[in-house]
């Protein structure tokens, strides 16, 4: 993409910079802008993360960190009815998925893709403590059943995806081949403040793929240093010479840094196709841009209408410009008749397919396993693929199961036998572990590309880390706190004082979103970094504070000084991602107050007398200003439901026995119960209020209130969680599918799986049920990626700088 269409892409970048900043908090507007999130479950190891739809397609493949680069071409539609369309409107050849070539008893053959009707699909995990995602398929007409199992090894960047097929008695299927199709699109492009280039311009991200006969592997590549001239020989070679050119490409690019993915079966493939993907992604994306309701963003029309941000037939155009003669059929189209043509190379926009037998005549069952290995060097990717084949499916399954069994053994769990509560809680913990960057500790809000939420928000992580501390995972919480201590702003930037934070971050500390001073971000991560110390013993606490106190001190001083001299409230800033101008509401005030009060405790702990004095004065002033300006005796504090929750906890402006809380708490309870008891069309984040109420009621010993919260959290999870996987999105919509005026279901939408909403519910459960201590002598994980020697990181998939 670099160096092409520079002007038009700059204009596009400017538009994309604005779009995420002015997003209304509406699930339809979000999905009708960025596309519907087609995710039902995920697998991951903190470096490689993959997400799958409820129909069994892989729709996201992030590497080398959960916080950047999606390596798969998959873009769902942003049409109003996208969720009612096959594949959520994505083009047929997008994503990765399984198919079967069927040899029938009448002598004919056909190809069926398991993601498509009439296959029925159920999705879940192998069991509640498992990191293995399972899709179960059934086809009544063919009398076939299939099960796919997906996992990512806890140590190596290897995705293992197994398909097991069973033939029932009376099936018209005599034999079958498994076909694995993938539209990998390697990417190493990202732009600070515009987190969209790994999918919105995916037509420019790919480079080439080759098939190596000796290794029986398809290698998809994107070298950092690359030129289309590198491909001239192989793309102009005769059919007889092309396999030899493949070997030369492998040797010449084997040591170049970049993004490399090696794909192959556990056992030898029967056929393959490296194809020229002719999907008209450009026209699709132009339609996508035209489908945005630009007026809801405050724009008069489509600003991209006259911008040439892409060209239709871009791939064919480059082939002709370079006089390439090898123009293989796309792998998806080639697989349509079940006979793969055997192309060994393709360039620019590439897809691939491999096939092998899975059912032979006379057998009732069979299996095939495919591996995808990712690394920063081509030769390392091939070695990882070889390692996967050497270990085999059974060992990879055992490693993954053993890792999560050990990791979960130290969890403090809700003291209940309610399976829904326990399973939801466990799934929240597993998702956190799968998506936390194994090197820096950064953790994305979600691994979704649509919307682009795969960055670490300080606001989200503050509560996520506090929950981890509650659950017994101090190491994971501290790693993320240390990450934020390392990225704190050390100098003023425009109106943002030193000690503040960006909207969100990639794992290497680069800024993600465009709002560079959300005051609640700074207040809340300051609160968590300070509070974490209270979960540690004396020795650990001293070492931790030595590492983070400079950031705490900088943030506390910056927030204390950033004040309105007329009211005594916090200074004007963006709040809660609202870009429609800087505001000064209870939302920011409660976050700042929570941060300053926690920082005061840290300052006292380290003996910072000067800061203690400053903070004591500023806290008194801010509390008085909040009461004077944002409190009404009749109905409590004035602000949105989030602010009303945070002023109760963690800001805790009054002692909990203070009668001024009475009306406020009644209103908070009404906030959380309303979408459960009424047909509210759209809702979300009620868990913020529930967690605050749980802290309040638990300290007061109000058992009736805690019982009420136990009832609420169960009913709320039943209402919003994705069936089978128990993940949740950011927003929940009641939907009238048949348009009869009666809501048919509640859909969890936007950035599934979204970690923070799941954490809010899990923390509420832990507080309302009480915590059950893990058994003594819990086992450590058998495989811990953090223990890997540095010298092995190249083969693991780390070690390259992109």
N, C-alpha and C positions, 0 to 999 in steps of 0.2 A: 504494500500500500504506500510505503514511504516514497515521496517524490512524484506521485501521480495525482493529478487532479487537485493540485495544492490549494488553489483558491476556493474551489467549490467545497472541498472537504473542510477548509477553515470556516466557511460559512455554516456548514453542517455542524461542526463542532460547537460554534457559538449557539446554535439553536438547541443542541443537545445539552449544552451547559445550562440553559434556562429551564428546559423541560422538567428535569428532576427536582429543580428547586421550587417550582410553582405548583407542584402536584397537589390537587385537592385530595382530602382524605376520604375518597370514595372508591369502593372496590370496582365499580363499573368504569369510572374514569381512569383509574390506574391500569386496568387490564385492557381498556380500549385505547390506551396510549402505548404501553410497553408490550402488550400481548398477554394472553392468559397463561398463568404458571401451570405447565403441564408436568407436575411432579407429584408422586405419591409416596416415594420412599428413596432412601439413599444408602450408599456404602462409602467407606472412606477410612483413611489412616492419618489425616492431618497433613498430607502432601498431595495425594491423589484422592479426589472425591468424585463420585458418579451419582447422578440422580436418574430416576426411572418414573415413567408414567404409570398410571393404574392399568394400562393396557399392555405393559411390558416393554415399551421402547425405552432405550437409554436416550435421555433428552439433554443431559448436562454431563460434561467430563472436564473437571478442573484439574490443572496441574501446572506448575509444581507446588502450588499453594491453593488452599480452598478460597483464598481472597482474590486470586486473579486468573486470567486466561482460561476461557472455556475452549477446549480443544475439539469440539464437535459442532457440526453444522446442524442446528435445529432452531427454528424460529416459528413459534406458534402465531396464530392470527390475533389481531386486535379487534376483529369484528365483534359487534354486539352479541352475536350468537356463536362465538368461537367455541365455547364449551359444549355446544350441541353438535359441532362438526366433527367428522373423523379426524383424529390426530390433532384436535383443537385447531384445525385449519392449516396445519403445517403441510408443506409439499410432501408428496409420497416418498421421495427419496431423501428425506431429512432424518437425522438420528441414526440409531443402530438398533437392530432387531433380528429375531430369529424367523426363519421360514422353513417349510418342508416341501421337497419335491416328492410327490406321491406317485407310485406305480400301482395302478388299480387292477383289480381282478379281471376287468373287461378288456385289458390290454392297453388302455389309454394312460396318460399321465397328466398331472396338473401341479401347479405351484400354489401353495397357500401360505400367507403370512400370518403368524399367530396373533399379531396385534389387531387384525382386522376381523370384522364380522364374517361368518357366524360364530367364530370362536368366543366362548365365554371365559372371562378372566377374573380370578380372585387374587388379591395381593395381600401380603403380610410378611412377617419375619419368621424365621425358622422356629423361634420361641421368644418369650419376652426379654430374655437376657442376651439375645443373639445380635451380631452385626451382619447377619446373612439375610439378604432380601429374597423373597420367594414369590413367584407368579405361578399360579395353577390354572391351566387351560383345559377346556373341554369342548369337543365338537361332536354333537349328537349324531349328525348325519354321517360323519366319517367313522364314528365309534372309536375316536382317538382321544387320549388324554395326554397332556404334557405338563411338565413342571420345570421351571427354570430357577436356578439358584445363582445369585450374584454376590461376590464378596471382593474386598480389596485386602491384600495381605497386610497385617499390622506393621510390618517392617519394610518390605520392598514395594515399590510402586508397580504392582501387578494386579490388574483386574482379572479375576477368574469368573467365567460365566458358563454355567453348565446347563445343558438341556437334556432332560430325560423324557422319553416318549414311550407310551404304553398303548398297545392295540387291544381293543376289546373283542370278544367273540362276535363273529358276524360282520366284522369290519370289511368294507370293500377295498381296503388298502392291503396290497400284497407286500410292498417294500417301500422304504422311504430313505431319502437323503436329507440331512440337515444342511440348511443354507444360512450362513451368517453374513449379514450385510451391515456395512458401516459407512457413514459419510463423515469421516474424520476431517477436521479443518484446523490444522495446527496454527497456533496464534502466539505471538510474543509482543503484541502491540497494545499499549494502554497509554492513556493521556491523563495526567493529573486533573482532577476536578470534572472529568467527563468519563464516567465508568461504563462506556457502552461499545467501545470499538472491537471487543472480542465477539460481538454478535451482530450489531446493527450494520457493520460493514464486512460481514463474513465472506462476501464474494471476493475480497482482496487478500484474505489471510493465508490461503493455501499456497503450496508450492509444487510438490511432486510426491509420487509414491512409486515404489518398485517392488517386484516380486523376486526373491532370491530362491532359486531352485534347491540349492544345497541345504539351506536353512529351513526351507519350506515356510517362508515367512513373507508377509507383506510389510514393507517399511515405509511409513508415511513421514515425511521430513519437511522441516522448515529451518534451514541453517540461518544463523544470524547474519553471516556474510554470504550472500547468495547473488546469483545473476541468472537470468534465463539462458544466457550463453552456456552455462554449465550443463544445460540439458540438450543443447543442439545436437550433439552426436547421437544420443540415444533416440531422440525424437525424429531424426532424419534417417536412422539406420534401416537397413533391410530387415525383414522378419528373421532371416537366418543369423544376422549379426547382432540383433538387439539383446539376446541373452548375454552375450559377451560384454556389451556396453553396460548392462546392469551391474556386472561384477566390477567394472571400472568406476561406475558411479559410487558403489559401495566403498571401494578402496579410497577414492578421492575425498569423500565426505565423512569417512568413518571417524575422524578426529575433530571435525568442526563442531563448535558449540552451537546449540540451537534447541529446537523442540523435535524430538524423534519418538515415534510410537511404532512398536513392532507388534504385529498381529499374527496369530496362527493357532491352529488346533493343537490339542495335547498330542493327538496321534496324526499321522500323515493325512493331508488333505487329498481329496480326489480331483478337485478342479479349483480354478481360481480365476478372477478377473480384476485387473487394475484398470478402472474405467475413467473416461473423460466425462465428468458430471456436467450434463447439459441443462440441468435445472435452471430455469430463468429466475434466479434469485433476485436479480435487479428489478424486474417488473413486479415481482412479489413485494419487494421492499418499497417500491414507489406506491403500490396499492396500500401497503401498510401505512406509509406516511399520509396518504390521502384520507385514510380512515380515522385518523386522530381527530377528536372533537377539539379543534384548536381554539374555538371560542371559549371553552371551559378553562383554557389556560390564559385567557385574557388577550389572545391574539386574533386579529381580524380574519385570517385565512391561513392556508397551508404555506408556511414560509419556505418549504422545500420544493414547491411545485415547479419552479423554473431553475432548479439547481441540478446540474448534472453530477449528482453524487455517485452515480453508477451508470454503466452501459449494459444494455441487453446484449447477449451473445458476446460478452467480454472474453470468455475463454476461446471461442472460435476465432475471434478477431486476433488474439495474440498468436494462435497457431498459424494463422495465415501470414501475419506480419513476419514471423520467424521462418516461414516456409517449412514448417514441420509436416511431415507426411503421415506420421503415425497418429491417427485420430480414432482411438478405440471406442467402442460402444460403452455407454455408461453401465456401471455394474448392476444397478437396479433394473434397468431395461433388459440387460443381458440375462439376468436371472429369471426373467419372466417365463421362459420356456423350460427352465430348470437345467439348461446346458450352458455352463460358463465357458467363454471363448478362449481364455488363457492369455490375455494380454499381460505383459510383464512390466509395463510402465505407462504412466500418464502424468500430465503436468497441469499446472495452474489451478483448476478446480477438479478434484479427484474424488472418486468413491471406490469402494472395493467390496468384493464378496469372495467367500471361500465355501466349499461344500465337501461333505464326506458322508458315507453311509451311516444311518442311525438305526434302521430296522431292516433286517434281511428276511427273505421269505422263510416262514416257519418259526420265526422268533416273535415273541409277544412284547418284548421291550428292548430298549437300547438307549445309548447316551452319547453325547458329544460335548466336549468342553473346549471353549475358546479362551485364549489369554490375550490381553492387551498390556504391554509393558511400555513404560514411558521413562525417558532419560534425557539428559542434556547432551549426550553424544550418541551417534548412531550405533557404534560398536557396543556401547554399554546397554542400549535398548535390546540389542540382539542377545547379549549375555543374560539379561534379565528374563527374556523369553525362554532361553535355554534353561535357566534356573527354575522357572515355573514348570516346564515340562519335566525336569528332573524330580522336582518335589511331587508333582501330580496333584490332582484334585483332593484326594483324601487328606494329604498332609496339609495343604493350604486351608482346607476346612478346619482341621484340627487346630492349626495355629491360630486362626481367627477366633474360633470358639474359645480356645484356651485363654487368649488375651482378654476378651471381654468378661469371661468368667472371673478371672483374677482381678481385673480392674474394678468390677462392680462389687466385689466382696467387701470392700472397705466402706461402702455407702451407708450412711444413716438413712433409713427408709421410714416412710409414714407407718405408724404403728396400727396397721389395719390388715385384715385378710381380704379386703375388697380388691378383687383382681383388676378391675378397671383402673382404680387409683394407683395400685402398685405398678401395673404395666405401663401406664402413661408416664409415671415418674421415672421408671427405668429407661423408657425410650427417650425421655428428655436428656438424661445423663449420657446415654450412648451417643445421641446426636451431637452433644457438646464435644465429646471426645473425638468423634469422627471429623469434626469441622474445625477444631482448633489447630492453627498452624504449628507443626511440630518443632519448628526452629525458633520462631520469635514469640509464639504465644498469642498472636493476633487471632481473632475469632470473628468470622463474618456474621452479620445478622441472619443471613440465609445464603445458601450456595446458589440461589436462583440467578439466572441471567435476565429473566423477564418477570418482574422488574429487576434492574441491576442492583441487587442488595448484597452482593458478595464482598462487602467491606465491613470493617469493624467500627461501629458507632460507640463512642465513649458512654453515651446514655444507656444503650442496651447492656454493654459489658459491665457497667457498674452493678446493675441488679443481677446479671448472670453470675458475676464473680462472688457477690454476697451469697447467692444461693449455693454456689459450689463450696464456700466456706461452711455454710450450714450443713451441707450434705457430707462433709468430711474430706473434700478435695482441695486442700489448701495449696498444694503444689500447682495445680492447674489455674487456680485463682491468682496466685502470686505471679505466675509466668505472664499472665495477661496484664496484671498491674505493673509489672516491670516494663512491659512493652509500652504502656502509656506514659510511664515515667520517662522513657527514652525519647518520646516524640513531643513532649510538652513544648509549647512555643517559648523560646528563650528571649524574644525581643518583641516589641510592639509591631503590629501589622495593621495598617490603616486604623480603624477604631478599636481593634482587638488588642487588649493589653498583653504584656508578657504573662506567661502562666496559663494561657488559654489554649484551646484545642480546635482543630479542624472539625468539619462535619463528620468525617469518617476517614478511615485509613486502609491502605493495602498493608500486607504483612511486612513489607520492607520499610514502612513509615511514610510512604508517599501519600499525599492527600487524595481522597476519592471524590467526594461530592463537593458542590460549589459553595455551600454556606460556611464561611470560614470562621464565624464567631457565633455559635449557638451557646448562650450563657448557661443553659441547663446542662449541656454536655460537660462543661468544665466543673460546675458545681457538683454534679453527680459522680464523676470519676474521682474528684477530690475526696468526696465522702467515702467512696469504696476503698481507695488507696489507704486512707487513714484508718478506716474500720477494720481492714484486713489484719492489721497489727494485733487487734484484740483477740483474734482467734489463735494466736501463736504463743508458745511458751516463752519464757523470759529471754533465753539465748537466741532463739529464732527471731523474736520480735526486735531485738537490738540490731541484728544483722540486716533484717528487712528494712527497718527505718533508716539505717545508715545508707542503704541503696536508694530509697525513694524520697527521703525527706527533702532533698533539694527541689524536687518537683512539687511536693506538697507545699513547701514554703513559698515557692514562686507563684503557684496557683492561688494560695490563700491570700497572699499579699496583693495579687492582681485583682481578685474579686473584692477584697475589702476596700480597695481604693476606687473601684469602678462603681460609683454611687451617684445617685441623683441628689444634688445639693439642696433642692427645694423640698423634696418629699422624704428623703432618707432611704428610698427604695434603691434596688439595684439599678445600674445604668441601662440605657436602652441597648437592646441586642436582639438578634433573632432568637426565637424560642420554639422548640419542638418542631423544627423543620419548616416553619411557616415563613415563606419568603416575602410575604406581601408587606414588607416594611418591618422595621425594628419595633419591638413592643416592650412593655414593662408591666407584666401581669403576675398573678399569683404563681403561674407556672415557673417562671424564672426565679421568682422570689423564694419559693419553697426549695428549689434545687440549690440555690446559693446558700440559703440558711443551713440546709443539711450539710453542705460541704464545709462551711466555716465552722460549724459546731464540732464536726469530726476532726477537722484540722486543729482546732483548739486542743483537743485531747492529745493529738500527736505532738503538738508544740510543747505541751506540759511534760509529756513523756521524755522528750529529748532535752528539756531544760532551756528552750528558746524563749527566755523571759520577754524580750522585746516584742516578738510576734504574739505571745500570749496577751500582752497588754493591748495590742492593736485589735486583736480578734475579740476580746471581751467587750471592748467599747463598741466595735462595729456590730456584733451580734445583738447587743442591747438596742442599738439604734435601729437595726433592720427589723427586729421583732416588733418594736413600737410602731415603726412605719407600716408594717403589714397590717397590724391591728387598726391603725388609724385610717388606712386607705383601702384595705381589701377585706374588711370584716364587717358584717352586719349582724347584730344580735339576734334578729328574727330567724335567719336561716343559715348562719355561719359564714364561712369564707366565700368570697366571690371569685369564681373562676371555673374553668372546665373541670370535668370529672377527674382528669389526671392530677391537676393541681390540688383539687380537694383531697385526693388520696395522699399526695406527697406532703402536704402541710401537716397531716396527721402522723405520717411516718414516711420517710425518715427524718423530716424536719422537726416534728414534734414541738411545735411552738409553745404549747401549754403542757403542764403535767397531765397525765391521763385521768386523774381524779377531778380535774377542773370542770365545773358544770357548763362552761362554754362549749365543750365538745358535744353536748347532748343533741342539739338540733343538727349539728354537722354530721354526726355519725348516722342519724336517721336518714339524712339525705344520701350519704354514701351507700348505705344498705339499699336504698331505693335505686341508686345508679346501677348496682351490680345485678339486682334481681329483675329489673325491667325487661331485658331481652330474653330472659328465661321464661317469664310469666306472660309476656305479651308478644304479639306478632310484629316485633320491630323488624323492619325490612333489612336494615344494615346496622351492624354493631361491631365492637372490637375493643380489646384492651380493658375489659372489665376486671381482669385479674390484678390490675394496679390497685384498684380500690379494695379488692378482696384481700390482697397481701397486707395492705395497711390496716384493715380491720382485724386481720388475724393477729398482727403484732399488738394492737390495742387491746383486743379481747383477751388474749393470752396473758398479758401482763396484769390485767385486772382480775383474772381468774373467772371470767364470765363464761361458764360452761354452756349456758343456753346459746350465747352468741357463737361459740365455737362449734356447737352441734349444727347450728343454722348454716355456718360456713362449710361444714362437711357435706351437708345436703346440697348446698349451692355448687361446690366444686365438682361433685359427681354429675349433677344434672347439666352443668355447663360443658364438661368434657363430652358427655353423651351427645350433646347438641352439636358441637363444632368439630370434633376430631375426625380425621379422615378414616373411614372404616378400614379395618385390617392393619393399618400401620400406626394409627393414633398420632400422626403429625397434625400440626395446625398451621394455618396461614396467619396473615396479619389482620384480615378483615373477613367478616362472615355475613353472607347474604341469604336471606330467605328467598326462594325461587318458586315461581308459579310456572312450571314447565308447560302444562296443558292449557294455560290461560283461562282457567275456569273461575278465577278470582279467589282461589284457595292456595295457600303456599303448600308446595309438595315436599320440599326438603330445605335444609340449611347447607350451603356450600361454603367450605373453607377456601378462601381465595387469597391471592397475592403473596408471593415469596414463600411458598411451601418448600421445606419445613422452616418456619420462622422460629428461631430459638427463644427470643424474649417472651412472647406470649405463653409458650410452653413452660418456661421457667416461672412465670408469675403464678400459674396454676399449681405447679409442683411445689413451690414454696408455700402457697396457701394450704396445700394438703399436709405438708410436713408440720406446719404450725398448728393447724386445727386438729389433726389426729395425734400429734405428738410424735417424737422421733424414737425409732427403735435402733438401739446401738448395734453396730456390726459385731459378730462374734470375735472373741480374742484370737490373735494369731492369724488374721486373715492372710490368704496367700497373695503374694505379689504376682503381677502378670508374668506369664512365662516368656512372652516376647514383648519387649519394650523398645520402641524405635529410638527413644532418647538415649539408650545405652549403646547404640551402634557406634563403632569406631569411625573416626573421621575419614580414615584412609579408604573406607569402603563406600563412601557416599556417592562416588561417581556411578557405581553400578546400581546402588539403591535407587537412583533417580535424582539425587540432589547434586550439588556441586557445580552447576553451571550458573553463570550470571547472565540474565536475559534483560 
